[in-house]
Amino acid sequence: MFGSSFGIISQALEIYRKALDIRNRNIVNANNPDYVEEEPVIKSFAPVGINFEEVRRDQNLYFLSLRNSKLSLVRYLEERSGILSNVEGVFQELFEGTGISDYTDRFYRAYLDLMKNPTNEGAKNEIYNSARSLVDFLRAKAGDLDRLDNSVDFSLSRAVARINELVRKIYVINKEITVAYAQTYARGRDYKNLLDERDMYLRELSELINIDIQEDDIGRVKVLTSMGFTLVDFQEGYWSLRYAGGRVFWDSKANGDTDITEVIESGKVKALLDARMDIARFRSELDRIARQLISEVKIPRENSGTWFLIRNVPDPSVPLSTYGIDGDLEFYSGGLLVGTVSGYGSLSLNDLVNTINSDPAITGAGFSATLVANPDGSYTVRIENTDPEAEVVDTGNNVYESSPVFEGTGVGDIRVVGSLRDDVNDLNFSLTDTFSGFANVWWENTRGLVRDLIGDISTTQADVKDKLRIESALLESLDRRLKEMQGVSIDKEFMEIMKIQRTYEAIARVVRTIDELLETTINMV
């Protein structure tokens, strides 16, 4: 009789000791965001005693997935906002008023000052220095954006590598859960530490890329990206991602890589991909400023031997009159008229170039025409003659002897024309007022492009920050709700511990009583 009783009581003590350990584990992990409260389930089987059924994990997978999805979006917004802040730092006027607007304004003011005082040596030096400063600033900012883009590109490689590492770890945990389930089936299936570790990895994975989760009966998970690209498939295997050339690929193993860049919806990887697009767009807008300066800005010359159609046109194949450009071109050599192109408004730029170059009297006097494709996508015509006494007169006031201030193809190689210091000593004073009018138009064009760039940066950042504020509040609300549903209540745990301790002490007193009865019985023999 005593042997049977001791067996039942010993089993009860072991069960309640284990229940006490679980409650203590809950308290220790009360502040762990990835820990789910565990509930020891004990059932009575009279008259044979009690049994430890299972360790129930009070998890709500629906809310966990909802929280992780929102977490993925918030991390996307946080990461993208951080990179946009770095871009704002590149263009300082967003904070300090000492950036691209100041450099462009300084240059155009220097240009207008020179047109007002074409013989002033200080004005000549200032236009060169301000042009050089503007060029240096544009190229420096382009370099800063390129370095930022390279940094983001490196971060993308690191993020994808971390995704692959987490995917492999989740796959390993799936296999460990299978083994642990079999090993602990008769002892309450107590492998919840693996599930907590799994949730921690799923949380981090959600921060990197948006995922969907499916869970089977024993806690293994299937993890998929948007559009159903599987990363982990319970016990069947796992799949990796690859980043190359600015694109993210899913390795299908059997059929090669699949580009999934466009179907990634959130997470750090999406933020980095979008940030690279942001940076490319901002650099393109910076490039437009450089190309506009190269394409438009010229100074009036006396003996340059080059004449330009000052107003650039978008299409060299349509009549110039389409753009309100018309007049007669008269070509002089040695003070004598050698040829005329009358009513050139009826001609396209292509036709005008061919007309000049096919006239033997004009070419015989050393004139030649070239169609110029400007970096900004517009076109003009350049007429040249090496004879210092040659002259081109335009009755329509569209073609002027002049030379550019900047050269290059864009922001990567924009530079001040090497001869600018000499060019400003050869100004045509009779044209300075005319070119002041042109400069005001060019200045406004540059201002418009600068406003577009700064406006794009600031509005993009403001939009992201506004969304981040809203989504962060929603995430905080979901986190609170999830903690209420599956988090640890210290008060509840202490109450349960007290109940278990009282039960444990009661059973222990039974053991002492039986021991005393056994000792008395032995002494009676």
Secondary structure, 3 states (H helix, E strand, C coil): CHHHHHHHHHHHHHHHHHHHHHHHHHHHCCCCCCCCCEEEEEEEECCCEEEEEEEEECCCHHHHHHHHHHHHHHHHHHHHHHHHHHHHHHCHHHCCCCCHHHHHHHHHHHHHHHHHCCCCHHHHHHHHHHHHHHHHHHHHHHHHHHHHHHHHHHHHHHHHHHHHHHHHHHHHHHHHHHHHHHHHHHHCCCCHHHHHHHHHHHHHHHHHCCCEEEECCCCCEEEECHHHCEEEECCCCECCEEEECCEEEEECCCCCEEECHHHCCCHHHHHHHHHHHHHHHHHHHHHHHHHHHHHHCEEEECCCCEEEECCCECCCCCCHHHHCCCCCEEEEECCEEEEEECCHHHCCHHHHHHHHHCCHHHHHCCCEEEEEECCCCCEEEEEECCCCCCEEEECCCCEEEEEECEECCCCCCCEECCCHHHHHHHECHHHHHHHHHHHHHHHHHHHHHHHHHHHHHHHHHHHHHHHHHHHHHHHHHHHHHHHHHHCCCHHHHHHHHHHHHHHHHHHHHHHHHHHHHHHHHHHHC
